[in-house]
């Protein structure tokens, strides 16, 4: 019965991925709700998480399957995703940790993170995620961890994300994941980000595409492309296939 369930599930996921109409309809929905700051409407254990719920479910699957001892996130914002990752590690048991990196960790956000019940699993580093000295600190902290998941969600320009990919991808080993959020920027209307340095043609997705042309260690996990439909990270779930 389990084999049949899994087989039917895979078939349905494949059909979702092959349905151009469903994919286009989902992208239209994402664009429309994003005009109302949809991702800002949710919390995790009391903290604003600023993610689509569908992507949180995907990250939960990845964490449960890979069982990382360290999750690194660039881009802290209000800390909800750090709390989310820490709570997943709490469920796994063990001594797993979350490392949050941001160029500006505002004092009120730091205070809320540090007083949260999940805070004993969280470390914070303030500084640019592509600064060579900060990257060295990250590698020093990561040296005793075998399985690491990396989530990139800070500055969304092509150059910044590409440099993050180049810097942090060596930490990710076979069967683990490097997830690039907000690849959706590339698929949004031309005028969607008038006050931001990123836009179509200068986005996380273009950075991912360039990165994948230079490495044979990572591939796009097409299952997440197909089954999520509603996601900010289409093409951004990168699975490591080679140490």
Buried (B, 14 or more C-beta within 10 A) or exposed (E): EEEEEEEEEEEEBBEBBEBEEBBEEBBEEBBEBBEEEBBEEBBBEEBBBBBBBBBBEBBBBBBEEBBBBBBBBBBBBBBBBBBBBBBBBBEEEEEBBBBBBBBEBBEEBBEBBEEBEBBEBBBBBBBBBBBEEBBEBBEEBBEEBEBBBBBBBBBBBBBBBBBBBBBBBEBBBEEBBBBBBBBBBBBBEEEBBEEEEBBBEBBBBBBBBBBBEEBEBBBBBBBBBBBBBBBBBBBBBBBBEEE
